Amino acid sequence: MAIVTSTNSIHPEAALTSNTKINNGSHILYVSSDPEKYIENAVVFISAGFKLNQIILFVDDPEIYSIILKRLTQLGYTEEQLGSIIFANHDEFYHTNDIFDSDRVFQTFENLIGPFLHKNVPIRHWGKVKWLKGQPDLLKKIKVYEIATDEYISKVNSFGVCAYDGMEMTASLHMEMMKYHQYIMSDTNFVTSSFYEKEKQAPSIRMEAKYEEKIINLQNQEFHYKHLLDVMPDAVFISYNESIVYGNRAFFKLLECEPKSLIGKKTLELAHSSFYKKMKASMNGLKDEDQPSPIEGKLVSFSGKSIDIEALSFPFVFQELSDTIITIVRDIKERKDNEKLEIRNGKLSIAGQLAASIAHEVRNPLTTIKGFLKLSQEGSLDLDVYSIIDEEIARIETIASELLVLGKPLSTTLKEADVGKILRNICTLMQSQANMENVSIQLTEMEKNLFILCNEDQIKQVFINIIKNAIEAMEAGGKIRIKAFREFDEVIIEIVDDGKGIPDHIKNKLGEPFYSTKEKGTGLGMMVCYNIIEQHEGQIEFNSTEGQGTTFTIKLPLV
């Protein structure tokens, strides 16, 4: 990014295009999908700082920074110049070993550049944003940080680039970040953000008119959103009056068609029959939503193939059309397949770990039956034992049928089911393992007619996983108390154990896939449980005190 004046206006010819000028106090969102171009742009960014004798703060991965330093050395920059760069490891800067704490990250940022503000020297900073995966409310946390950073940059009159990995950044995060950055940048293009929620003074009246013209007349401008959208890895389309007026290359590739086949087509014609109502409701409700949320469903390609997608829509201005909608579509087939595989693997893993206790439980009634048959053959049995044998066989059948649930393939079919009946069946299945660990499972409160709409196999899997974790948490034995009751329009299930509790420093890791505090985990992580309950429009909460036990609360909507 070559500097053209000493007032810290920039001419970002490598990362953006030609003749684009912005001033200090500007906040740029950079979403990269090409690692090589990312490095090239970072090199030009730092080179520009050297040419203007600016203070440079660079936050990134040490390995990437090492490559950048080699490139700068090849360009002829001295060790003294390279040593003047303030570098911070982004793992330490963003504290990626813990949940994203916007206040702590912002304080780290302020501490780094604060000492240089009194020197009256322009500051430019570049940060490759990184976070701990699997944590809840990530969008909200990063939003708070970016808002604070935007206000701070404007106040101290610095110039900053917030860089994100386009392959890891969700569509909802991408669209939300556009509201808090004045400019949007890809590996090859640069535009002003029409979503930016705070006006800033433009460099000049001439440039302001130029930017307005570019935003309104997208077809005739050199820098316009089509270029930016076309290089996005996610599919994007723009609709007006429910008809498609634009699509990027990824969108046509996803639907396996040529542009002329889609332009003018009704958006709802692309939806799978199971997704039609949900998609229509989402688009109709855009004006009423302060924060649009992504929805999952299926589209149908021109070849007739069903595609699992996640879609996020926003109101948009396209050319001279005001009431338009921009929709980002992400193919989530791989994610769906992985979720199914994780759940299936979890079931198989639990089945393996339960094998010993199940064998022990089945052997008891078999021994009884075998003994009675032996006595009967010898003619020394006077009692009528057929009813006892029948009870023992019924118990074997119950255990076997519940065990088979673990190996059944997943079904997306939702049916009415009684939570009380499900819990009683699960307790029957798990009691054998609980007995071996000197643990008692008690149904302390169970209201009648607690019907929910669910995939029964998946809900059973959640209960099995939580109860099994509770059993393993009580090394010296104890009690597991289970109750289910109605609260307004929800059924509340509480599973309470007397175990050792969850240490405070690892509570946040329960959202990570297949994370376990035990040496021998179940193989099914809490993230899968959270996903199952979320798909059923419910919630999982937990309260744990180290040394006293844990309470898991599951909330599901009643039919």
RODO-2510 file (C-alpha; in nm, 4 decimals, decimal comma):
residues 559
     n   res          X          Y          Z
     1     m     0,0000     0,0000     0,0000
     2     a     0,2094     0,2921    -0,1252
     3     i     0,1809     0,6253     0,0553
     4     v     0,1321     0,9341    -0,1606
     5     t     0,1391     1,2207     0,0938
     6     s     0,2784     1,2953     0,4358
     7     t    -0,0723     1,3481     0,5757
     8     n    -0,1172     0,9735     0,6008
     9     s    -0,3615     0,9401     0,3101
    10     i    -0,2977     0,6035     0,1490
    11     h    -0,2942     0,4719    -0,2027
    12     p    -0,3528     0,0975    -0,1542
    13     e    -0,2545    -0,0084    -0,5026
    14     a    -0,1637    -0,3691    -0,4237
    15     a    -0,4425    -0,4756    -0,1949
    16     l    -0,7131    -0,2483    -0,3310
    17     t    -0,7016    -0,0945    -0,6801
    18     s    -0,6074     0,2467    -0,8175
    19     n    -0,6861     0,6025    -0,7036
    20     t    -0,8511     0,5196    -0,3724
    21     k    -0,7704     0,7546    -0,0837
    22     i    -0,8694     0,7310     0,2808
    23     n    -0,7635     0,9280     0,5859
    24     n    -0,6431     0,8575     0,9344
    25     g    -0,9131     0,7444     1,1740
    26     s    -1,0254     0,4851     0,9205
    27     h    -1,1114     0,1266     1,0148
    28     i    -1,0784    -0,1390     0,7415
    29     l    -1,2247    -0,4902     0,7387
    30     y    -0,9955    -0,7240     0,5446
    31     v    -1,1370    -1,0702     0,4644
    32     s    -0,8709    -1,2840     0,2982
    33     s    -0,9025    -1,6186     0,1215
    34     d    -0,5603    -1,6365    -0,0489
    35     p    -0,2623    -1,6819     0,1914
    36     e    -0,0075    -1,5589    -0,0636
    37     k    -0,1971    -1,2394    -0,1430
    38     y    -0,2492    -1,1864     0,2280
    39     i     0,1284    -1,1828     0,2776
    40     e     0,1780    -0,9529    -0,0228
    41     n    -0,0744    -0,7026     0,1145
    42     a     0,0815    -0,7141     0,4617
    43     v     0,4262    -0,6438     0,3084
    44     v     0,2921    -0,3418     0,1186
    45     f     0,1105    -0,2195     0,4314
    46     i     0,4347    -0,2227     0,6334
    47     s     0,6394    -0,0771     0,3454
    48     a     0,4010     0,2179     0,3308
    49     g     0,4542     0,2804     0,7005
    50     f     0,8312     0,2848     0,6539
    51     k     0,8058     0,5403     0,3724
    52     l     0,6134     0,7839     0,5926
    53     n     0,8182     0,7155     0,9085
    54     q     0,5030     0,5948     1,0841
    55     i     0,4753     0,3780     1,3923
    56     i     0,3691     0,0265     1,2879
    57     l     0,1891    -0,2255     1,5097
    58     f     0,1556    -0,5712     1,3544
    59     v    -0,0422    -0,8539     1,5218
    60     d    -0,0249    -1,1943     1,3533
    61     d     0,1118    -1,5475     1,3644
    62     p     0,4910    -1,5571     1,4282
    63     e     0,5478    -1,7888     1,1294
    64     i     0,3611    -1,5520     0,8957
    65     y     0,5509    -1,2574     1,0405
    66     s     0,8802    -1,4365     0,9754
    67     i     0,7894    -1,4758     0,6065
    68     i     0,6901    -1,1079     0,5881
    69     l     1,0239    -0,9999     0,7411
    70     k     1,2131    -1,2020     0,4766
    71     r     1,0127    -1,0315     0,1988
    72     l     1,0849    -0,6885     0,3490
    73     t     1,4552    -0,7719     0,3730
    74     q     1,4542    -0,8657     0,0042
    75     l     1,3011    -0,5243    -0,0686
    76     g     1,6042    -0,3593     0,0932
    77     y     1,4720    -0,2558     0,4334
    78     t     1,7325    -0,2466     0,7108
    79     e     1,7416    -0,4406     1,0368
    80     e     1,6866    -0,1128     1,2207
    81     q     1,3658    -0,0481     1,0251
    82     l     1,2423    -0,4048     1,0767
    83     g     1,3269    -0,3809     1,4452
    84     s     1,1082    -0,0718     1,4804
    85     i     0,7936    -0,2750     1,4086
    86     i     0,5887    -0,3438     1,7211
    87     f     0,4984    -0,7114     1,6795
    88     a     0,2539    -0,9112     1,8910
    89     n     0,1668    -1,2797     1,8633
    90     h    -0,2063    -1,2908     1,7858
    91     d    -0,2532    -1,5922     2,0168
    92     e    -0,1321    -1,3792     2,3079
    93     f    -0,2975    -1,0592     2,1868
    94     y    -0,6441    -1,2157     2,1509
    95     h    -0,5897    -1,4708     2,4341
    96     t    -0,6947    -1,7616     2,2133
    97     n    -0,6567    -2,0195     2,4894
    98     d    -0,9634    -1,8732     2,6603
    99     i    -1,3050    -1,7337     2,5700
   100     f    -1,2955    -1,4075     2,3749
   101     d    -1,2941    -1,1258     2,6311
   102     s    -1,3533    -0,8006     2,4400
   103     d    -1,2499    -0,5799     2,7339
   104     r    -0,9240    -0,7667     2,7881
   105     v    -0,8330    -0,7695     2,4157
   106     f    -0,9111    -0,3993     2,3794
   107     q    -0,7035    -0,3214     2,6882
   108     t    -0,4103    -0,5114     2,5333
   109     f    -0,4496    -0,3055     2,2132
   110     e    -0,4687     0,0220     2,4065
   111     n    -0,1618    -0,0678     2,6134
   112     l     0,0442    -0,1340     2,3001
   113     i    -0,0236     0,1890     2,1128
   114     g    -0,0994     0,4162     2,4092
   115     p     0,2676     0,5034     2,4845
   116     f     0,3163     0,6351     2,1292
   117     l     0,0153     0,8660     2,1097
   118     h     0,1916     1,1615     2,2752
   119     k     0,4702     1,1526     2,0149
   120     n     0,2387     1,3052     1,7538
   121     v     0,3519     1,0471     1,4969
   122     p     0,0916     0,8721     1,2744
   123     i     0,0217     0,5131     1,3786
   124     r    -0,0916     0,2291     1,1551
   125     h    -0,1859    -0,1121     1,2920
   126     w    -0,2729    -0,4492     1,1448
   127     g    -0,4382    -0,7281     1,3449
   128     k    -0,5130    -1,0846     1,2313
   129     v    -0,8157    -1,1595     1,4514
   130     k    -0,8226    -1,5065     1,6054
   131     w    -1,0411    -1,6758     1,8668
   132     l    -1,0966    -2,0000     2,0547
   133     k    -1,3258    -2,2208     1,8480
   134     g    -1,6530    -2,3581     1,9781
   135     q    -1,7265    -2,0826     2,2301
   136     p    -2,0790    -1,9437     2,2740
   137     d    -2,1876    -1,5853     2,1839
   138     l    -1,8743    -1,5279     1,9729
   139     l    -2,0477    -1,2821     1,7391
   140     k    -2,1612    -1,0661     2,0306
   141     k    -1,8144    -1,0614     2,1882
   142     i    -1,6296    -0,9667     1,8685
   143     k    -1,8964    -0,7049     1,7946
   144     v    -1,8312    -0,5334     2,1292
   145     y    -1,4563    -0,5354     2,0614
   146     e    -1,4867    -0,3974     1,7067
   147     i    -1,7226    -0,1174     1,8164
   148     a    -1,4769    -0,0118     2,0888
   149     t    -1,1841    -0,0328     1,8444
   150     d    -1,3675     0,1734     1,5810
   151     e    -1,4408     0,4492     1,8321
   152     y    -1,0833     0,4425     1,9646
   153     i    -0,9272     0,4576     1,6165
   154     s    -1,1449     0,7568     1,5300
   155     k    -1,0544     0,9277     1,8579
   156     v    -0,6751     0,8862     1,8373
   157     n    -0,6706     0,9324     1,4573
   158     s    -0,4798     0,6128     1,3799
   159     f    -0,5326     0,3862     1,0776
   160     g    -0,6139     0,0177     1,1241
   161     v    -0,6785    -0,3058     0,9368
   162     c    -0,8718    -0,5893     1,1049
   163     a    -0,7862    -0,9036     0,9087
   164     y    -1,0046    -1,2157     0,9148
   165     d    -0,9651    -1,5586     0,7527
   166     g    -1,2471    -1,5820     0,4984
   167     m    -1,2547    -1,9621     0,5253
   168     e    -1,3179    -1,9498     0,9014
   169     m    -1,5386    -1,6416     0,9169
   170     t    -1,9110    -1,7185     0,9232
   171     a    -2,1504    -1,5301     0,6978
   172     s    -2,3264    -1,3737     0,9986
   173     l    -1,9957    -1,2490     1,1442
   174     h    -1,8893    -1,1140     0,8027
   175     m    -2,2076    -0,9138     0,7558
   176     e    -2,2062    -0,7869     1,1147
   177     m    -1,8465    -0,6649     1,0900
   178     m    -1,9358    -0,4548     0,7836
   179     k    -2,1370    -0,2307     1,0196
   180     y    -1,8305    -0,1349     1,2237
   181     h    -1,5714    -0,0832     0,9499
   182     q    -1,5813     0,2136     0,7141
   183     y    -1,4135     0,0169     0,4366
   184     i    -1,4238    -0,3434     0,3176
   185     m    -1,1226    -0,5076     0,1601
   186     s    -1,0606    -0,8424    -0,0095
   187     d    -0,7313    -0,9782    -0,1445
   188     t    -0,7768    -0,7746    -0,4636
   189     n    -1,0503    -0,5134    -0,4127
   190     f    -1,1566    -0,2304    -0,1844
   191     v    -1,4915    -0,0542    -0,1371
   192     t    -1,6683     0,1632     0,1165
   193     s    -1,9137    -0,0245     0,3360
   194     s    -2,2779     0,0696     0,2827
   195     f    -2,3534    -0,1065     0,6134
   196     y    -2,1277     0,1230     0,8181
   197     e    -2,3389     0,2659     1,1001
   198     k    -2,1338     0,5778     1,1743
   199     e    -2,0676     0,8549     0,9259
   200     k    -1,7156     0,9884     0,8896
   201     q    -1,5879     1,2952     0,7142
   202     a    -1,4642     1,2065     0,3676
   203     p    -1,1217     1,3233     0,2444
   204     s    -1,2777     1,5910     0,0215
   205     i    -1,6026     1,6915    -0,1475
   206     r    -1,4682     1,5575    -0,4744
   207     m    -1,3879     1,2177    -0,3200
   208     e    -1,7231     1,2075    -0,1377
   209     a    -1,9045     1,2559    -0,4679
   210     k    -1,6855     0,9914    -0,6222
   211     y    -1,7701     0,7371    -0,3515
   212     e    -2,1429     0,8134    -0,3730
   213     e    -2,1304     0,7597    -0,7458
   214     k    -1,9528     0,4284    -0,7008
   215     i    -2,2069     0,2986    -0,4493
   216     i    -2,5142     0,4011    -0,6530
   217     n    -2,3835     0,3168    -1,0023
   218     l    -2,2273    -0,0234    -0,9452
   219     q    -2,2314    -0,1175    -1,3122
   220     n    -2,0275     0,1867    -1,4184
   221     q    -1,7738     0,2207    -1,1391
   222     e    -1,4207     0,0830    -1,1343
   223     f    -1,4527    -0,0401    -0,7785
   224     h    -1,7878    -0,1935    -0,7063
   225     y    -1,9390    -0,4682    -0,4998
   226     k    -1,9630    -0,7161    -0,7846
   227     h    -1,5841    -0,7546    -0,7862
   228     l    -1,5778    -0,8034    -0,4126
   229     l    -1,8666    -1,0497    -0,4165
   230     d    -1,7269    -1,2479    -0,7089
   231     v    -1,4099    -1,3401    -0,5188
   232     m    -1,5974    -1,4452    -0,2054
   233     p    -1,5809    -1,8219    -0,1402
   234     d    -1,9459    -1,8209    -0,0290
   235     a    -2,2345    -1,8015    -0,2738
   236     v    -2,4059    -1,4606    -0,2823
   237     f    -2,7174    -1,3413    -0,4639
   238     i    -2,9186    -1,0181    -0,4660
   239     s    -3,2963    -1,0195    -0,5099
   240     y    -3,5583    -0,7535    -0,5807
   241     n    -3,9303    -0,8212    -0,5433
   242     e    -3,8377    -1,1859    -0,4731
   243     s    -3,6588    -1,2150    -0,8111
   244     i    -3,2840    -1,2682    -0,8521
   245     v    -3,1067    -0,9702    -1,0099
   246     y    -2,7467    -1,0710    -0,9389
   247     g    -2,5407    -1,3729    -0,8355
   248     n    -2,1673    -1,4278    -0,7911
   249     r    -1,9609    -1,7078    -0,9437
   250     a    -1,9854    -1,9269    -0,6331
   251     f    -2,3672    -1,9004    -0,6448
   252     f    -2,3897    -2,0227    -1,0049
   253     k    -2,1410    -2,3000    -0,9280
   254     l    -2,3420    -2,4096    -0,6246
   255     l    -2,6631    -2,4348    -0,8275
   256     e    -2,4856    -2,5857    -1,1305
   257     c    -2,6170    -2,3388    -1,3875
   258     e    -2,5322    -2,0455    -1,6107
   259     p    -2,6128    -1,6849    -1,5062
   260     k    -2,8797    -1,6443    -1,7735
   261     s    -3,0708    -1,9366    -1,6233
   262     l    -3,0975    -1,7713    -1,2809
   263     i    -3,1323    -1,3971    -1,3403
   264     g    -3,5000    -1,3083    -1,3128
   265     k    -3,5905    -1,6367    -1,1456
   266     k    -3,7991    -1,6243    -0,8269
   267     t    -3,5848    -1,6914    -0,5186
   268     l    -3,8411    -1,9224    -0,3611
   269     e    -3,8276    -2,1478    -0,6696
   270     l    -3,4766    -2,2485    -0,5582
   271     a    -3,5939    -2,3659    -0,2163
   272     h    -3,6540    -2,7300    -0,1358
   273     s    -4,0160    -2,7999    -0,0412
   274     s    -3,9104    -2,8486     0,3230
   275     f    -3,7393    -2,5072     0,3252
   276     y    -3,9966    -2,3014     0,1324
   277     k    -4,1997    -2,1648     0,4265
   278     k    -3,8944    -2,0981     0,6421
   279     m    -3,7158    -1,9083     0,3648
   280     k    -4,0244    -1,7014     0,2814
   281     a    -4,0830    -1,6123     0,6484
   282     s    -3,7186    -1,5109     0,6895
   283     m    -3,7245    -1,2724     0,3909
   284     n    -4,0622    -1,1249     0,4884
   285     g    -3,9391    -1,0574     0,8406
   286     l    -3,6159    -0,8789     0,7490
   287     k    -3,7542    -0,5290     0,8041
   288     d    -3,8722    -0,6200     1,1533
   289     e    -3,5395    -0,7722     1,2664
   290     d    -3,2674    -0,5589     1,4228
   291     q    -3,0227    -0,8458     1,3951
   292     p    -3,0931    -1,0902     1,1092
   293     s    -2,9930    -1,4436     1,1966
   294     p    -2,8769    -1,7285     0,9714
   295     i    -3,1193    -2,0056     0,8828
   296     e    -3,0506    -2,3610     0,7698
   297     g    -3,2359    -2,5433     0,4962
   298     k    -3,2078    -2,6978     0,1517
   299     l    -3,1862    -2,5595    -0,2010
   300     v    -3,2363    -2,7565    -0,5209
   301     s    -2,9731    -2,7247    -0,7951
   302     f    -3,0593    -2,7223    -1,1664
   303     s    -2,9494    -3,0857    -1,1827
   304     g    -3,2094    -3,1722    -0,9170
   305     k    -2,9567    -3,2248    -0,6374
   306     s    -3,0606    -3,1275    -0,2831
   307     i    -2,8040    -2,8968    -0,1158
   308     d    -2,7762    -2,8386     0,2598
   309     i    -2,7153    -2,4661     0,3106
   310     e    -2,6957    -2,1911     0,5701
   311     a    -2,8351    -1,8574     0,4494
   312     l    -2,8113    -1,5071     0,5907
   313     s    -3,0071    -1,2173     0,4353
   314     f    -2,9803    -0,8405     0,4788
   315     p    -3,1599    -0,5383     0,3295
   316     f    -2,9383    -0,3870     0,0596
   317     v    -2,9171    -0,1101    -0,2005
   318     f    -2,8367    -0,2385    -0,5486
   319     q    -2,7947     0,0019    -0,8403
   320     e    -3,1069     0,2240    -0,8209
   321     l    -3,3243    -0,0386    -0,6527
   322     s    -3,3850     0,0399    -0,2854
   323     d    -3,5849    -0,2548    -0,1480
   324     t    -3,3385    -0,5253    -0,2393
   325     i    -3,2059    -0,8153    -0,0321
   326     i    -2,8542    -0,9585    -0,0330
   327     t    -2,8252    -1,3215     0,0744
   328     i    -2,5056    -1,5101     0,1564
   329     v    -2,5372    -1,8855     0,1106
   330     r    -2,2896    -2,1379     0,2505
   331     d    -2,2822    -2,5059     0,1520
   332     i    -2,2860    -2,6953     0,4843
   333     k    -2,3005    -3,0512     0,3491
   334     e    -1,9594    -3,1334     0,4946
   335     r    -2,0594    -2,9874     0,8304
   336     k    -2,3837    -3,1856     0,8335
   337     d    -2,2020    -3,5057     0,7395
   338     n    -1,9470    -3,4472     1,0153
   339     e    -2,2198    -3,3865     1,2728
   340     k    -2,3944    -3,7101     1,1775
   341     l    -2,0632    -3,8966     1,1858
   342     e    -1,9772    -3,7520     1,5275
   343     i    -2,3127    -3,8536     1,6706
   344     r    -2,2892    -4,2010     1,5182
   345     n    -1,9344    -4,2473     1,6437
   346     g    -2,0452    -4,1305     1,9831
   347     k    -2,3191    -4,3916     1,9909
   348     l    -2,0789    -4,6672     1,8919
   349     s    -1,8260    -4,5521     2,1510
   350     i    -2,0843    -4,5526     2,4282
   351     a    -2,2060    -4,8944     2,3174
   352     g    -1,8521    -5,0278     2,3508
   353     q    -1,8036    -4,8840     2,6977
   354     l    -2,1423    -5,0146     2,8098
   355     a    -2,0721    -5,3637     2,6800
   356     a    -1,9196    -5,4944     3,0049
   357     s    -2,1951    -5,3626     3,2287
   358     i    -2,4676    -5,4777     2,9866
   359     a    -2,3154    -5,8252     2,9708
   360     h    -2,3110    -5,8353     3,3506
   361     e    -2,6730    -5,7220     3,3710
   362     v    -2,7918    -5,9734     3,1100
   363     r    -2,5952    -6,2580     3,2688
   364     n    -2,7904    -6,2280     3,5956
   365     p    -3,1355    -6,3124     3,4512
   366     l    -2,9770    -6,5763     3,2249
   367     t    -2,8247    -6,7426     3,5296
   368     t    -3,1652    -6,7430     3,6983
   369     i    -3,3378    -6,8905     3,3933
   370     k    -3,0651    -7,1529     3,3470
   371     g    -3,0891    -7,2577     3,7135
   372     f    -3,4662    -7,3010     3,7003
   373     l    -3,4431    -7,5037     3,3795
   374     k    -3,1797    -7,7311     3,5371
   375     l    -3,3959    -7,7919     3,8407
   376     s    -3,6951    -7,8559     3,6156
   377     q    -3,5027    -8,1164     3,4155
   378     e    -3,4075    -8,2963     3,7367
   379     g    -3,7706    -8,2944     3,8501
   380     s    -3,6867    -8,1243     4,1760
   381     l    -3,8763    -7,8010     4,1106
   382     d    -4,2114    -7,7718     4,2853
   383     l    -4,2773    -7,3994     4,2295
   384     d    -4,4423    -7,2366     3,9255
   385     v    -4,1446    -7,0397     3,7979
   386     y    -4,2738    -6,9479     3,4539
   387     s    -4,3823    -6,5996     3,5651
   388     i    -4,0330    -6,5374     3,7104
   389     i    -3,8666    -6,6594     3,3901
   390     d    -4,1006    -6,4390     3,1864
   391     e    -4,0005    -6,1322     3,3934
   392     e    -3,6306    -6,2076     3,3504
   393     i    -3,6694    -6,2486     2,9714
   394     a    -3,8647    -5,9207     2,9541
   395     r    -3,5794    -5,7435     3,1311
   396     i    -3,3272    -5,8833     2,8833
   397     e    -3,5486    -5,7635     2,5971
   398     t    -3,5731    -5,4138     2,7475
   399     i    -3,1974    -5,3790     2,7827
   400     a    -3,1329    -5,5172     2,4339
   401     s    -3,3886    -5,2883     2,2668
   402     e    -3,2482    -4,9784     2,4371
   403     l    -2,8936    -5,0776     2,3407
   404     l    -2,9988    -5,1083     1,9757
   405     v    -3,0935    -4,7392     1,9783
   406     l    -2,7240    -4,6525     1,9884
   407     g    -2,6551    -4,8139     1,6527
   408     k    -2,9572    -4,6870     1,4597
   409     p    -2,8901    -4,4406     1,1756
   410     l    -3,0049    -4,0854     1,2411
   411     s    -3,3405    -3,9734     1,1101
   412     t    -3,4545    -3,6157     1,0622
   413     t    -3,8158    -3,7182     1,1242
   414     l    -3,9701    -3,5423     1,4236
   415     k    -4,2473    -3,7154     1,6190
   416     e    -4,4351    -3,6541     1,9396
   417     a    -4,2718    -3,8281     2,2343
   418     d    -4,3265    -3,8360     2,6116
   419     v    -4,0199    -3,7078     2,7960
   420     g    -4,1125    -3,9133     3,1039
   421     k    -4,1205    -4,2371     2,9061
   422     i    -3,7865    -4,1563     2,7389
   423     l    -3,6221    -4,0878     3,0758
   424     r    -3,7596    -4,4056     3,2316
   425     n    -3,6234    -4,6137     2,9426
   426     i    -3,2836    -4,4417     2,9661
   427     c    -3,2692    -4,5059     3,3420
   428     t    -3,3376    -4,8754     3,2795
   429     l    -3,0526    -4,8866     3,0298
   430     m    -2,8056    -4,6953     3,2453
   431     q    -2,8869    -4,8522     3,5840
   432     s    -2,6645    -5,1544     3,5183
   433     q    -2,3556    -4,9401     3,4705
   434     a    -2,4602    -4,7204     3,7636
   435     n    -2,4847    -5,0272     3,9926
   436     m    -2,1309    -5,1313     3,9052
   437     e    -2,0093    -4,7854     4,0137
   438     n    -2,2225    -4,7841     4,3301
   439     v    -2,4404    -4,5059     4,1893
   440     s    -2,8169    -4,4823     4,2302
   441     i    -3,0347    -4,3229     3,9595
   442     q    -3,3545    -4,1745     4,0994
   443     l    -3,6519    -4,0237     3,9164
   444     t    -3,7485    -3,7795     4,1914
   445     e    -4,0156    -3,5823     4,0042
   446     m    -4,1885    -3,6715     3,6788
   447     e    -4,4980    -3,4844     3,5621
   448     k    -4,7311    -3,6638     3,3231
   449     n    -4,7990    -3,5789     2,9579
   450     l    -4,4782    -3,3904     2,8899
   451     f    -4,4937    -3,4290     2,5125
   452     i    -4,2326    -3,2759     2,2828
   453     l    -4,1733    -3,2851     1,9070
   454     c    -3,8386    -3,4543     1,8616
   455     n    -3,6097    -3,7095     1,7046
   456     e    -3,6315    -3,9573     1,9910
   457     d    -3,2990    -4,1248     1,9167
   458     q    -3,1131    -3,7943     1,9316
   459     i    -3,2822    -3,6828     2,2544
   460     k    -3,2001    -4,0216     2,4111
   461     q    -2,8406    -3,9736     2,3076
   462     v    -2,8213    -3,6418     2,4952
   463     f    -2,9663    -3,7948     2,8145
   464     i    -2,7358    -4,0986     2,7899
   465     n    -2,4293    -3,8812     2,7490
   466     i    -2,5093    -3,6523     3,0444
   467     i    -2,6077    -3,9394     3,2767
   468     k    -2,2987    -4,1412     3,1836
   469     n    -2,0778    -3,8375     3,2521
   470     a    -2,2487    -3,8023     3,5911
   471     i    -2,1809    -4,1685     3,6757
   472     e    -1,8138    -4,1350     3,5875
   473     a    -1,7856    -3,8124     3,7900
   474     m    -1,8791    -3,9962     4,1130
   475     e    -1,5760    -4,2145     4,1772
   476     a    -1,6907    -4,3013     4,5303
   477     g    -2,0529    -4,3583     4,4349
   478     g    -2,3512    -4,1357     4,4963
   479     k    -2,6911    -4,0416     4,3613
   480     i    -2,8175    -3,9038     4,0316
   481     r    -3,1504    -3,7267     4,0709
   482     i    -3,3619    -3,6677     3,7619
   483     k    -3,6790    -3,4669     3,7384
   484     a    -3,8956    -3,3349     3,4553
   485     f    -4,1674    -3,0760     3,4911
   486     r    -4,3677    -2,8184     3,2985
   487     e    -4,2793    -2,4483     3,3110
   488     f    -4,4978    -2,2245     3,0954
   489     d    -4,4661    -2,3666     2,7402
   490     e    -4,1476    -2,5649     2,8071
   491     v    -4,0516    -2,8942     2,9660
   492     i    -3,7592    -2,8644     3,2076
   493     i    -3,5342    -3,1667     3,2649
   494     e    -3,2841    -3,1468     3,5497
   495     i    -3,0069    -3,4043     3,5972
   496     v    -2,8233    -3,3552     3,9290
   497     d    -2,5184    -3,5520     4,0467
   498     d    -2,3049    -3,5624     4,3615
   499     g    -1,9795    -3,5736     4,1652
   500     k    -1,6609    -3,3761     4,1931
   501     g    -1,7949    -3,0867     3,9875
   502     i    -1,6368    -2,9039     3,6956
   503     p    -1,3332    -2,6821     3,7672
   504     d    -1,3928    -2,3147     3,6881
   505     h    -1,0985    -2,2882     3,4484
   506     i    -1,2357    -2,5543     3,2133
   507     k    -1,6081    -2,4805     3,2201
   508     n    -1,5842    -2,2851     2,8980
   509     k    -1,4370    -2,5899     2,7197
   510     l    -1,7669    -2,7799     2,7395
   511     g    -1,8598    -2,6228     2,4053
   512     e    -1,5654    -2,7879     2,2317
   513     p    -1,6364    -3,1049     2,0337
   514     f    -1,5688    -3,4267     2,2267
   515     y    -1,3912    -3,2528     2,5114
   516     s    -1,3745    -3,4571     2,8310
   517     t    -1,2181    -3,3945     3,1699
   518     k    -1,1883    -3,7701     3,2199
   519     e    -0,9068    -3,9893     3,0980
   520     k    -1,1640    -4,2141     2,9325
   521     g    -1,4288    -3,9885     2,7795
   522     t    -1,7521    -4,1085     2,6253
   523     g    -1,6465    -4,0105     2,2746
   524     l    -1,9481    -3,7805     2,2383
   525     g    -1,8675    -3,4193     2,3154
   526     m    -2,0964    -3,1666     2,4724
   527     m    -2,0923    -2,9672     2,1495
   528     v    -2,2902    -3,2457     1,9835
   529     c    -2,5395    -3,2409     2,2730
   530     y    -2,5722    -2,8660     2,2435
   531     n    -2,6289    -2,8968     1,8676
   532     i    -2,8982    -3,1637     1,9105
   533     i    -3,0894    -2,9558     2,1646
   534     e    -3,0469    -2,6425     1,9537
   535     q    -3,1927    -2,8250     1,6528
   536     h    -3,4929    -2,9016     1,8707
   537     e    -3,5212    -2,5289     1,9539
   538     g    -3,4180    -2,5918     2,3129
   539     q    -3,1388    -2,4937     2,5518
   540     i    -2,8787    -2,6634     2,7724
   541     e    -2,7533    -2,4914     3,0859
   542     f    -2,5351    -2,6170     3,3688
   543     n    -2,4393    -2,5097     3,7164
   544     s    -2,1413    -2,6737     3,8816
   545     t    -1,9553    -2,6234     4,2078
   546     e    -1,6216    -2,7970     4,2420
   547     g    -1,6436    -3,0673     4,5063
   548     q    -2,0225    -3,0501     4,5349
   549     g    -2,1620    -3,1717     4,2035
   550     t    -2,3202    -3,0558     3,8798
   551     t    -2,6738    -2,9795     3,7632
   552     f    -2,7583    -2,9942     3,3931
   553     t    -3,0839    -2,8246     3,2901
   554     i    -3,2375    -2,9016     2,9520
   555     k    -3,5273    -2,6917     2,8218
   556     l    -3,7410    -2,8112     2,5307
   557     p    -4,0628    -2,6645     2,3852
   558     l    -4,3825    -2,8543     2,4644
   559     v    -4,6113    -2,9620     2,1830
***
